[in-house]
Amino acid sequence: APPPPPAPPAAVPCSAAGAAGKPASAKEFMPEERPLILSVDDDEVNQEVIQSALQDFCDIEVAMCGQDALAYLDAQALKKASGQQGRIPDLVLLDIQMPGMTGFEVCERIRKVFEIHTKMPIIMVSARTPQDATAIKGYHSGTTDFLSKPFNCSVLKHKVLLALKMKQEVRLGASDLRASEAAEELSVLKQEMLLLKGDMQSEKMRRDVEVERLKTQLERERRLTAEMEQLKNQLERESRRSEGDMQTEKMRRDLERDRSQTAETEQLKSQLERERRRNEELQLVNHELNNLSKANMQKPLSTCSTPLAGRPPRMEVSSMVPSCNVSENSILASDSVMHHKQVAQHQQVTMMGLSRELIGAKAALQATHSRLEVMNRLAAGCQDLLQLPASLPFSPSVDGSMGGHEEEDEAQHHLRSQLMSYQSTVAIVSTHLDMMQRIAEIPA
């Protein structure tokens, strides 16, 4: 085989490997999985030679012209873009002289999609002369390396492995770069997490302080609520006491009014008795005066009926004197009768007023009956309250003291004192009621 042409700068490692006189092993440049190589050549013999040289470490896809190669690349790219199982070749072996499209045109079309050589290495294989001008034209069209025909299979193998090695190293370098960038991002994220953790801790401390403050405020509000409930209960007890005191005071006033009415009734009764006695005395005096008047009127008539001739003159004069006295007595009796009649008329007017007052006293007596019934019902209610069990429920105070029993005992004592007062009041009113009933039985 003829010696290989001078390699471009990218093929320097391959020349160094070939200068060692010993071809490098395929394992030294093998990637982790078998690479896929697209061989584009219209000569079947060349295709067989390429497959025999490279099939031990890679898979080979054959295209007999440039149009088939581009169609294969488009189909695989479309499958991969749609999520199907498509595979882009790792390297392209491209012949220059082919029907339809030359290798230069195919290389330019490929480089429009894969601009970076390490993503899609292209090795041109050609027998055109001059070889240097062909190689330079290939480099300008976008090829990665150049191999002249007829070629040495070992050189082809080294060039292919070297291109795959460079692609793998670039990929690993990019991975390392991405790893370093990821590490930097991770360190930044760690710092941000530390800052965020500090912020979270400070926020947690602030929230704990806020929670403690809210707990303290809630406890204060609970104490205030308990104090308000205690004050409310105390006000209710005071209100009940004041209502009981007001009722007691009202009953006392009613009792005083009943007593005053009873005293007035007694006074009217005594006055009525005096007026009756006076009326009886006046009737007796009137009766005596009438009798005296009748006697005096009869006496002068008998005196005047005696003959005047048989009497001496002294006896006639003496007999006329009693007649004059009788006339004066009659006049005095008539005046006394008129006076007594006037007094009797005045007494009748007074009796009519006393009758009206007695009717009012009877109405007051009926009202006293009604109040007595109310007082009896109230006393019965108080007696029912006093018959409640002694172990009444109570609520302890805020400080935990058991002051409910003292308040209940004081309330029961207050109710008992009110009941005793009501009972005494009822007894007094009953006594006065009986008295007023006896007064009411007196005829008008």
C-alpha positions as CSV (number, residue, x, y, z in Angstrom):
1,A,0.0,0.0,0.0
2,P,1.2,3.5,-0.7
3,P,2.3,5.6,2.2
4,P,-0.4,7.8,3.7
5,P,-0.6,11.5,2.7
6,P,0.4,14.2,5.2
7,A,-2.4,14.4,7.7
8,P,-4.0,17.7,8.7
9,P,-3.5,19.0,12.3
10,A,-6.5,17.0,13.5
11,A,-4.9,13.8,12.3
12,V,-1.6,14.4,14.0
13,P,-2.3,11.8,16.8
14,C,-3.0,9.2,14.1
15,S,0.4,9.9,12.5
16,A,2.0,9.6,15.8
17,A,0.3,6.3,16.4
18,G,1.4,5.1,13.0
19,A,4.9,6.3,13.5
20,A,5.3,4.0,16.5
21,G,5.3,1.1,14.0
22,K,2.6,-0.7,16.0
23,P,-1.1,-0.1,15.4
24,A,-3.1,0.9,18.5
25,S,-5.6,-1.6,19.7
26,A,-9.4,-1.0,19.2
27,K,-10.0,-1.3,23.0
28,E,-7.9,1.7,23.6
29,F,-10.2,4.0,21.7
30,M,-13.5,2.1,22.0
31,P,-16.4,4.0,23.6
32,E,-18.7,2.2,26.0
33,E,-21.2,1.2,23.3
34,R,-20.5,0.1,19.7
35,P,-20.5,3.2,17.4
36,L,-22.5,3.5,14.2
37,I,-20.6,4.5,11.1
38,L,-22.3,5.6,7.9
39,S,-20.2,4.6,4.8
40,V,-21.2,6.5,1.7
41,D,-19.5,5.1,-1.5
42,D,-20.8,4.0,-4.9
43,D,-18.2,1.2,-5.1
44,E,-19.3,-2.1,-3.6
45,V,-15.7,-3.4,-3.4
46,N,-14.7,-0.4,-1.3
47,Q,-17.8,-1.0,0.9
48,E,-16.7,-4.6,1.5
49,V,-13.2,-3.5,2.4
50,I,-14.5,-0.9,4.9
51,Q,-16.8,-3.4,6.5
52,S,-14.1,-6.0,6.9
53,A,-11.7,-3.4,8.5
54,L,-14.2,-1.9,10.9
55,Q,-16.9,-4.5,11.7
56,D,-15.0,-5.9,14.7
57,F,-15.7,-2.8,16.9
58,C,-18.5,-0.8,15.2
59,D,-21.8,-1.1,13.3
60,I,-21.8,0.0,9.7
61,E,-24.7,1.5,7.7
62,V,-24.2,1.6,3.9
63,A,-25.3,4.3,1.5
64,M,-24.5,4.0,-2.2
65,C,-24.9,7.7,-3.0
66,G,-25.2,11.1,-1.4
67,Q,-29.0,11.3,-1.7
68,D,-29.4,8.0,0.2
69,A,-27.0,9.3,2.9
70,L,-28.9,12.5,3.4
71,A,-32.3,10.7,3.4
72,Y,-31.0,8.3,6.0
73,L,-29.8,11.2,8.2
74,D,-33.1,13.0,7.9
75,A,-35.1,9.9,8.7
76,Q,-33.1,9.2,11.8
77,A,-33.3,12.8,13.0
78,L,-37.0,12.8,12.5
79,K,-37.5,9.6,14.5
80,K,-35.4,10.9,17.3
81,A,-37.3,14.2,17.4
82,S,-40.6,12.3,17.5
83,G,-39.5,10.2,20.4
84,Q,-39.0,7.0,18.4
85,Q,-35.9,4.8,18.4
86,G,-33.8,6.7,15.9
87,R,-29.9,6.6,15.9
88,I,-27.7,9.3,14.4
89,P,-24.4,8.0,13.1
90,D,-21.3,8.7,15.1
91,L,-19.0,9.1,12.0
92,V,-19.4,9.4,8.3
93,L,-16.9,7.8,5.7
94,L,-17.6,9.9,2.5
95,D,-16.4,9.2,-1.0
96,I,-15.9,12.3,-3.2
97,Q,-16.7,11.0,-6.7
98,M,-20.3,9.7,-6.7
99,P,-23.1,10.0,-9.1
100,G,-25.7,12.7,-8.5
101,M,-24.0,14.6,-5.7
102,T,-20.3,14.8,-5.0
103,G,-18.8,14.2,-1.6
104,F,-18.1,18.0,-1.2
105,E,-21.8,18.8,-1.6
106,V,-22.9,16.1,0.8
107,C,-20.3,17.3,3.4
108,E,-21.6,20.9,3.1
109,R,-25.2,19.7,3.6
110,I,-24.3,17.7,6.6
111,R,-22.3,20.6,8.1
112,K,-25.4,22.8,7.9
113,V,-27.0,20.6,10.5
114,F,-23.9,19.4,12.5
115,E,-21.7,22.4,12.5
116,I,-19.3,21.1,15.1
117,H,-16.8,18.4,13.9
118,T,-16.8,16.6,17.2
119,K,-20.6,16.0,17.0
120,M,-20.4,14.5,13.5
121,P,-16.8,13.7,12.3
122,I,-16.5,13.2,8.5
123,I,-13.6,11.4,6.9
124,M,-13.3,11.8,3.1
125,V,-11.9,8.9,1.1
126,S,-10.8,9.7,-2.5
127,A,-8.4,8.7,-5.3
128,R,-8.5,12.1,-7.0
129,T,-5.2,13.9,-7.7
130,P,-3.6,16.1,-6.8
131,Q,-4.3,14.8,-3.3
132,D,-3.2,18.0,-1.5
133,A,-5.6,20.2,-3.4
134,T,-8.4,17.6,-3.0
135,A,-7.8,17.5,0.8
136,I,-7.7,21.3,1.1
137,K,-11.0,21.5,-0.8
138,G,-12.5,18.8,1.5
139,Y,-11.4,20.7,4.6
140,H,-13.1,23.8,3.2
141,S,-16.3,21.9,2.6
142,G,-16.3,20.7,6.2
143,T,-14.5,17.4,6.4
144,T,-12.7,16.4,9.6
145,D,-10.0,14.2,8.0
146,F,-8.8,12.9,4.7
147,L,-7.7,9.5,3.4
148,S,-6.5,8.8,-0.1
149,K,-7.2,5.6,-2.1
150,P,-6.0,3.0,-2.2
151,F,-5.8,3.1,1.7
152,N,-4.3,0.9,4.3
153,C,-6.9,-0.8,6.5
154,S,-4.8,-0.2,9.6
155,V,-4.6,3.5,8.8
156,L,-8.3,3.7,8.2
157,K,-8.9,1.9,11.5
158,H,-6.6,4.3,13.4
159,K,-8.2,7.4,11.8
160,V,-11.7,6.1,12.7
161,L,-10.8,5.2,16.2
162,L,-9.0,8.6,16.7
163,A,-12.0,10.5,15.5
164,L,-14.3,8.5,17.8
165,K,-11.8,9.0,20.7
166,M,-11.8,12.8,20.1
167,K,-15.6,12.8,20.0
168,Q,-15.8,10.9,23.2
169,E,-13.2,13.1,24.9
170,V,-15.0,16.2,23.9
171,R,-18.2,14.7,25.2
172,L,-16.6,13.8,28.5
173,G,-15.0,17.3,28.6
174,A,-18.5,18.7,28.1
175,S,-19.7,16.4,30.8
176,D,-17.0,17.5,33.1
177,L,-17.8,21.1,32.3
178,R,-21.4,20.5,33.0
179,A,-20.4,18.6,36.1
180,S,-18.3,21.6,37.3
181,E,-21.1,24.0,36.4
182,A,-23.5,21.7,38.3
183,A,-21.1,21.6,41.2
184,E,-20.9,25.4,41.2
185,E,-24.7,25.6,41.0
186,L,-24.9,23.1,43.8
187,S,-22.6,25.1,46.0
188,V,-24.6,28.2,45.2
189,L,-27.8,26.3,46.0
190,K,-26.2,25.1,49.2
191,Q,-25.3,28.7,50.2
192,E,-28.8,29.7,49.3
193,M,-30.2,26.8,51.3
194,L,-28.1,27.9,54.2
195,L,-29.3,31.4,53.9
196,L,-32.8,30.1,53.5
197,K,-32.3,27.8,56.5
198,G,-31.1,30.8,58.5
199,D,-34.1,32.8,57.3
200,M,-36.4,29.9,58.2
201,Q,-34.9,29.6,61.6
202,S,-35.2,33.4,62.2
203,E,-38.8,33.2,60.9
204,K,-39.5,30.2,63.1
205,M,-38.1,32.1,66.1
206,R,-40.2,35.1,65.2
207,R,-43.3,32.9,64.8
208,D,-42.5,31.2,68.2
209,V,-42.3,34.6,69.8
210,E,-45.6,35.6,68.1
211,V,-47.2,32.4,69.2
212,E,-46.1,33.0,72.8
213,R,-47.4,36.5,72.7
214,L,-50.7,35.2,71.3
215,K,-50.8,32.5,74.0
216,T,-50.2,35.2,76.7
217,Q,-52.9,37.4,75.2
218,L,-55.3,34.5,74.9
219,E,-54.7,33.5,78.6
220,R,-55.3,37.2,79.6
221,E,-58.5,37.2,77.6
222,R,-59.6,34.0,79.3
223,R,-58.9,35.5,82.7
224,L,-60.8,38.6,81.7
225,T,-63.7,36.5,80.5
226,A,-63.8,34.5,83.7
227,E,-63.8,37.8,85.7
228,M,-66.6,39.2,83.5
229,E,-68.6,36.0,84.1
230,Q,-68.0,36.3,87.9
231,L,-69.1,39.9,87.8
232,K,-72.1,39.0,85.7
233,N,-73.2,36.4,88.2
234,Q,-72.6,38.8,91.1
235,L,-74.6,41.4,89.3
236,E,-77.4,38.9,88.8
237,R,-77.4,38.0,92.5
238,E,-77.4,41.6,93.4
239,S,-80.2,42.2,91.0
240,R,-82.2,39.4,92.5
241,R,-81.5,40.7,96.0
242,S,-82.5,44.2,95.0
243,E,-85.7,42.9,93.4
244,G,-86.5,41.0,96.6
245,D,-85.7,44.1,98.7
246,M,-87.9,46.2,96.4
247,Q,-90.7,43.7,96.8
248,T,-90.2,43.7,100.5
249,E,-90.2,47.5,100.6
250,K,-93.3,47.5,98.5
251,M,-95.1,45.1,100.8
252,R,-94.0,47.2,103.7
253,R,-95.4,50.3,102.1
254,D,-98.6,48.4,101.4
255,L,-98.7,47.2,105.0
256,E,-98.2,50.8,106.3
257,R,-101.0,51.9,103.9
258,D,-103.2,49.2,105.2
259,R,-102.3,50.1,108.8
260,S,-103.1,53.8,108.1
261,Q,-106.4,52.7,106.4
262,T,-107.2,50.5,109.4
263,A,-106.4,53.4,111.8
264,E,-108.6,55.7,109.7
265,T,-111.3,53.0,109.7
266,E,-111.0,52.7,113.5
267,Q,-111.2,56.5,113.8
268,L,-114.3,56.6,111.6
269,K,-115.8,53.8,113.7
270,S,-115.2,55.7,116.9
271,Q,-116.5,58.9,115.3
272,L,-119.6,57.0,114.1
273,E,-120.2,55.6,117.5
274,R,-120.0,59.1,119.0
275,E,-122.3,60.5,116.4
276,R,-124.7,57.6,117.1
277,R,-124.6,58.3,120.8
278,R,-125.1,62.0,120.2
279,N,-128.0,61.3,117.8
280,E,-129.6,59.1,120.5
281,E,-129.1,61.8,123.1
282,L,-130.6,64.3,120.7
283,Q,-133.5,62.0,120.1
284,L,-134.0,61.6,123.8
285,V,-133.8,65.4,124.3
286,N,-136.2,66.0,121.5
287,H,-138.6,63.5,122.9
288,E,-138.4,65.1,126.3
289,L,-138.9,68.5,124.8
290,N,-141.9,67.4,122.9
291,N,-143.4,65.9,126.0
292,L,-142.6,69.1,127.9
293,S,-144.1,71.2,125.1
294,K,-147.2,69.2,125.2
295,A,-147.5,69.5,129.0
296,N,-146.9,73.2,128.9
297,M,-149.4,73.7,126.1
298,Q,-152.1,71.8,128.1
299,K,-151.4,73.6,131.4
300,P,-152.4,77.2,130.3
301,L,-155.6,76.0,128.7
302,S,-156.8,74.5,132.0
303,T,-155.9,77.6,133.9
304,C,-157.8,79.9,131.6
305,S,-161.0,77.7,131.7
306,T,-161.7,78.7,135.4
307,P,-164.2,81.5,136.0
308,L,-162.7,84.9,136.7
309,A,-165.4,86.2,138.9
310,G,-164.8,83.8,141.7
311,R,-161.1,84.6,142.0
312,P,-159.6,87.5,143.8
313,P,-157.5,89.9,141.8
314,R,-154.3,88.7,143.3
315,M,-155.0,85.2,142.2
316,E,-155.7,86.3,138.6
317,V,-152.4,88.1,138.4
318,S,-150.7,85.1,140.0
319,S,-152.5,82.8,137.6
320,M,-151.2,84.8,134.5
321,V,-147.6,84.7,135.5
322,P,-147.3,80.9,134.9
323,S,-148.9,81.5,131.6
324,C,-146.2,83.9,130.6
325,N,-143.5,81.5,131.8
326,V,-145.1,78.7,129.8
327,S,-145.0,80.8,126.7
328,E,-141.4,81.7,127.2
329,N,-140.6,78.0,127.8
330,S,-142.5,77.1,124.7
331,I,-140.5,79.6,122.7
332,L,-137.3,78.3,124.2
333,A,-138.3,74.8,123.5
334,S,-139.2,75.7,119.9
335,D,-135.8,77.3,119.5
336,S,-134.1,74.3,121.1
337,V,-136.1,72.0,118.7
338,M,-135.0,74.0,115.7
339,H,-131.4,73.9,116.9
340,H,-131.6,70.2,117.4
341,K,-133.2,69.7,114.0
342,Q,-130.3,71.7,112.4
343,V,-127.9,69.6,114.4
344,A,-129.7,66.4,113.2
345,Q,-129.5,67.6,109.6
346,H,-125.7,68.3,110.1
347,Q,-125.4,64.8,111.6
348,Q,-127.2,63.3,108.7
349,V,-124.8,65.0,106.3
350,T,-121.9,63.8,108.4
351,M,-123.4,60.3,108.4
352,M,-123.6,60.3,104.6
353,G,-120.0,61.3,104.4
354,L,-119.1,58.6,106.9
355,S,-121.1,56.1,104.8
356,R,-119.1,57.0,101.7
357,E,-115.8,56.7,103.6
358,L,-117.0,53.3,104.8
359,I,-117.6,52.3,101.2
360,G,-114.1,53.4,100.4
361,A,-112.8,51.4,103.4
362,K,-114.6,48.3,102.0
363,A,-112.9,48.8,98.6
364,A,-109.6,49.2,100.4
365,L,-110.5,46.0,102.3
366,Q,-111.0,44.2,99.0
367,A,-107.6,45.5,97.7
368,T,-106.0,44.3,100.9
369,H,-107.6,40.9,100.3
370,S,-105.9,40.8,96.9
371,R,-102.5,41.9,98.3
372,L,-102.8,39.3,101.0
373,E,-103.3,36.6,98.3
374,V,-100.2,37.9,96.5
375,M,-98.2,37.9,99.7
376,N,-99.4,34.3,100.5
377,R,-98.3,33.2,97.0
378,L,-95.0,34.9,97.4
379,A,-94.5,33.3,100.8
380,A,-95.3,29.9,99.3
381,G,-92.7,30.5,96.6
382,C,-90.1,31.5,99.2
383,Q,-91.0,28.4,101.2
384,D,-90.5,26.3,98.0
385,L,-87.1,27.9,97.5
386,L,-86.1,27.2,101.0
387,Q,-87.1,23.5,100.5
388,L,-84.4,23.1,97.8
389,P,-81.5,20.7,98.6
390,A,-78.6,22.2,100.4
391,S,-76.0,20.9,98.0
392,L,-76.7,23.3,95.2
393,P,-74.2,23.5,92.2
394,F,-71.8,26.3,92.4
395,S,-68.9,27.5,90.2
396,P,-65.5,28.1,91.8
397,S,-64.0,31.5,91.5
398,V,-61.1,32.3,89.2
399,D,-58.4,31.9,91.8
400,G,-59.6,28.4,92.6
401,S,-61.2,29.3,96.0
402,M,-64.5,27.6,96.9
403,G,-66.5,30.7,97.8
404,G,-69.7,29.4,96.2
405,H,-71.0,27.8,99.5
406,E,-70.8,31.1,101.4
407,E,-72.7,32.9,98.7
408,E,-75.4,30.2,98.6
409,D,-75.7,30.2,102.4
410,E,-75.9,34.0,102.4
411,A,-78.6,33.8,99.7
412,Q,-80.6,31.1,101.7
413,H,-80.3,33.2,104.9
414,H,-81.5,36.2,102.9
415,L,-84.5,34.2,101.6
416,R,-85.3,32.9,105.1
417,S,-85.2,36.4,106.5
418,Q,-87.5,37.6,103.7
419,L,-89.9,34.6,104.4
420,M,-90.0,35.4,108.1
421,S,-90.7,39.0,107.3
422,Y,-93.4,38.0,104.8
423,Q,-95.0,35.6,107.3
424,S,-95.1,38.3,110.0
425,T,-96.5,40.8,107.5
426,V,-99.2,38.2,106.5
427,A,-100.1,37.7,110.1
428,I,-100.4,41.5,110.7
429,V,-102.4,42.0,107.6
430,S,-104.7,39.0,108.5
431,T,-105.3,40.6,111.9
432,H,-106.2,44.0,110.3
433,L,-108.3,42.2,107.7
434,D,-110.4,40.5,110.4
435,M,-110.8,43.9,112.1
436,M,-111.8,45.6,108.9
437,Q,-114.3,42.8,108.2
438,R,-115.9,43.3,111.6
439,I,-116.0,47.0,110.9
440,A,-117.6,46.3,107.5
441,E,-120.4,44.3,109.2
442,I,-121.5,47.5,111.0
443,P,-124.7,48.8,109.3
444,A,-124.5,52.0,107.4
